[in-house]
Amino acid sequence: MDVTLPELEQAINYWRALRPSRGEEHALSPEVDMMASLYAMMIYRHARTISLDELAPAARQLTENWLRRS
């Protein structure tokens, strides 16, 4: 299964709602940071989609958790 950039944006927003930034520095939660890094990599590579099979196990789990919520 492939995940598109708009879907990844939705996943990031989902995790931001569950795990908002904290502290004075408004640091991203580990979940949001991981998803944002994936998003940045896709933008850098000009990729419109990414296969779940290509993701690191933790990123894949976060993405699968988001997919199950709908």
Backbone hydrogen bonds, N-H to C=O, Kabsch-Sander energy under -0.5 kcal/mol:
donor,donor_aa,acceptor,acceptor_aa,energy
3,V,50,I,-2.8
5,L,48,R,-1.4
8,L,4,T,-2.4
9,E,5,L,-2.4
10,Q,6,P,-1.9
11,A,7,E,-2.3
12,I,8,L,-2.5
13,N,9,E,-2.4
14,Y,10,Q,-2.3
15,W,11,A,-2.5
16,R,12,I,-2.5
17,A,13,N,-1.9
18,L,14,Y,-1.7
19,R,15,W,-3.0
22,R,27,A,-1.4
26,H,23,G,-1.1
27,A,22,R,-1.6
29,S,19,R,-0.5
33,D,29,S,-2.9
34,M,30,P,-2.1
35,M,31,E,-2.1
36,A,32,V,-3.0
37,S,33,D,-2.2
38,L,34,M,-1.8
39,Y,35,M,-2.3
40,A,36,A,-2.7
41,M,37,S,-2.2
42,M,38,L,-2.2
43,I,39,Y,-2.4
44,Y,40,A,-2.7
45,R,41,M,-2.2
46,H,42,M,-0.5
46,H,43,I,-1.2
47,A,42,M,-2.6
50,I,3,V,-1.8
52,L,1,M,-2.7
54,E,51,S,-1.5
55,L,51,S,-0.5
55,L,52,L,-1.1
60,R,56,A,-2.8
61,Q,57,P,-2.3
62,L,58,A,-2.2
63,T,59,A,-2.3
64,E,60,R,-2.9
65,N,61,Q,-2.5
66,W,62,L,-2.0
67,L,63,T,-2.6
68,R,64,E,-2.1
69,R,65,N,-1.0
69,R,66,W,-0.7
70,S,67,L,-1.0
